[in-house]
Amino acid sequence: MTKVEFYGYGLPDIKKKELPGKLVALEGTDGVGRSTQVALLREWLESRGYAVASSGLKRSSLAGKGISLAQEGHYLGDTTSCLFYATDLADRLEREVIPALRAGFVVLTDRYIFSLRARALVRGLDPKWVDNALGFALVPDRIFYLRADLNHLVPRVLNSRGFNYWESGMDFLQKRDYYESYCDYQRQIIDQFDHMASHYNFHLVDATRTVHQVFADLKKGIHKLVKGMKPISPPITKK
Amino acid sequence: MARLPSGKRLPGKLFVVEGIDGSGKSTQLDLLRKWLIGEGYCVAFSEWNSSPIVRATTRRGKKKQLLSPTTFSLIHAADFADRMDRQMLPALKAGGIVLADRYMYTAFARDVARGVHPEWVRGNYAFAVQPTVALYFRVPLDESVNRIMSGRPKLKYYEAGMDLGLHADPFESFKLFQKRIVQEYEKMVDEFGLTAIDATLPLTEQQELVRKLVASHLKGALKAERSAWREVLAEEQLYGRYIRDIGTEGGRA
């Protein structure tokens, strides 16, 4: 059961006190391996008979495309950006996440309000304003914070997509150099996450280790959480 | 005096009009705009729900009926934030006059009528500049509904408040929805010091009132030499045949 609890004023139409599913958030900076772990966890849970849904930033049918388009133009103000992402998250919560929780799914979300909060605060928005705006968000059953320091992040980013304009904070750091900007930006973001860790009850996962080790930790944590839930169909066992 | 939320005064002036659909506020604002331009002021204009980078998303949400009260509220706030950044603040910092057709009070009225928490939506707009004057065009519901229905026979889904499930008939739903919005506006007259204008008065009388209310705040507003080329035309005996194509008329800021 997910206790229906919000960070702020909440969503107006949710009257239920509890939802049978579980909401699990994976947080952490870019390149820390969140998406990989979400994909692995999803398959693992499904193989054990749980119904699983996953979600992530910019995946709402309402605002996902709009945000990407706005980012291409490299002009998205800080307040506008925060509200645009909030729209995206609220849409996914109302139309995907909460219905899935109501149906008894385990919902894995790749990033949650904490990424939005970190980005906004690094860019100098007022924390009180940010918290009010994001106050519609449901409190997850568990938040895993995948933490890796910069030394571990850089090679991973180079090996995948390379440095991205927004993930390098090029919009506000006033540096000409992508690498320096990236380092400076991610350091600030990690700082913000570290500050949030105890207040929001993050479960710290050391993501400097191998994918396998991180997965083992996450499995253990999630196993505890879903233990009491009944798998929707019996697991398929091949002998 | 337009002020930042911090209380800091901005050199520019911000005049906003508010009121339900069919209150005639846009007509009055348009007349005011033409007058101000005629007086030589630099006038920027910003319309509700018109940000080039957000509007497409709002349109998509309306067309596909994806919007909930919460996302409706957030996406309009995003639109407003973008216009604040790009249209309104720069003009106000430069000392110009900004005219806004609907402002945050529209969100406070509509979104709360849709059921979001009043404090939540007010908090979301905390970054908004405090207007110099906010005019509220007060009109009896029947009158505004008549005006709307005579011009436009078909109501859109969200415009009619169909998402609230108040009534199966769009027209009845629209009336119930507008009634709720009016109640919210009326509460805000005192809360935000809106200046109410009787929107049943003849157009010209209303405009006289509007100008009078605005005029006392115009001191120090930025003026610009407009149509300076007219003198050249006169002197050189030219017609200005191609000048009309470049759109200097109309005071686009």
HADDOCK unambig.tbl for C-alpha pairs under 7 A between the chains (distance, minus, plus):
assign (segid A and resid 9 and name CA) (segid B and resid 117 and name CA) 6.85 0.50 0.50
assign (segid A and resid 9 and name CA) (segid B and resid 120 and name CA) 6.48 0.50 0.50
assign (segid A and resid 11 and name CA) (segid B and resid 70 and name CA) 6.88 0.50 0.50
assign (segid A and resid 12 and name CA) (segid B and resid 115 and name CA) 6.35 0.50 0.50
assign (segid A and resid 12 and name CA) (segid B and resid 116 and name CA) 5.73 0.50 0.50
assign (segid A and resid 62 and name CA) (segid B and resid 57 and name CA) 6.59 0.50 0.50
assign (segid A and resid 62 and name CA) (segid B and resid 61 and name CA) 5.84 0.50 0.50
assign (segid A and resid 62 and name CA) (segid B and resid 66 and name CA) 6.57 0.50 0.50
assign (segid A and resid 63 and name CA) (segid B and resid 57 and name CA) 5.91 0.50 0.50
assign (segid A and resid 66 and name CA) (segid B and resid 54 and name CA) 6.94 0.50 0.50
assign (segid A and resid 66 and name CA) (segid B and resid 57 and name CA) 5.57 0.50 0.50
assign (segid A and resid 70 and name CA) (segid B and resid 53 and name CA) 5.64 0.50 0.50
assign (segid A and resid 77 and name CA) (segid B and resid 82 and name CA) 6.62 0.50 0.50
assign (segid A and resid 79 and name CA) (segid B and resid 81 and name CA) 6.14 0.50 0.50
assign (segid A and resid 80 and name CA) (segid B and resid 78 and name CA) 4.68 0.50 0.50
assign (segid A and resid 80 and name CA) (segid B and resid 81 and name CA) 5.13 0.50 0.50
assign (segid A and resid 80 and name CA) (segid B and resid 82 and name CA) 5.47 0.50 0.50
assign (segid A and resid 83 and name CA) (segid B and resid 74 and name CA) 6.05 0.50 0.50
assign (segid A and resid 83 and name CA) (segid B and resid 75 and name CA) 6.90 0.50 0.50
assign (segid A and resid 83 and name CA) (segid B and resid 77 and name CA) 6.80 0.50 0.50
assign (segid A and resid 83 and name CA) (segid B and resid 78 and name CA) 5.04 0.50 0.50
assign (segid A and resid 84 and name CA) (segid B and resid 75 and name CA) 6.39 0.50 0.50
assign (segid A and resid 84 and name CA) (segid B and resid 78 and name CA) 5.72 0.50 0.50
assign (segid A and resid 86 and name CA) (segid B and resid 74 and name CA) 6.98 0.50 0.50
assign (segid A and resid 87 and name CA) (segid B and resid 71 and name CA) 5.26 0.50 0.50
assign (segid A and resid 87 and name CA) (segid B and resid 74 and name CA) 5.44 0.50 0.50
assign (segid A and resid 87 and name CA) (segid B and resid 75 and name CA) 5.89 0.50 0.50
assign (segid A and resid 90 and name CA) (segid B and resid 71 and name CA) 6.17 0.50 0.50
assign (segid A and resid 91 and name CA) (segid B and resid 71 and name CA) 6.18 0.50 0.50
assign (segid A and resid 129 and name CA) (segid B and resid 123 and name CA) 6.52 0.50 0.50
assign (segid A and resid 129 and name CA) (segid B and resid 124 and name CA) 6.59 0.50 0.50
assign (segid A and resid 132 and name CA) (segid B and resid 120 and name CA) 6.43 0.50 0.50
assign (segid A and resid 132 and name CA) (segid B and resid 123 and name CA) 6.37 0.50 0.50
assign (segid A and resid 132 and name CA) (segid B and resid 124 and name CA) 6.80 0.50 0.50
assign (segid A and resid 133 and name CA) (segid B and resid 124 and name CA) 5.52 0.50 0.50
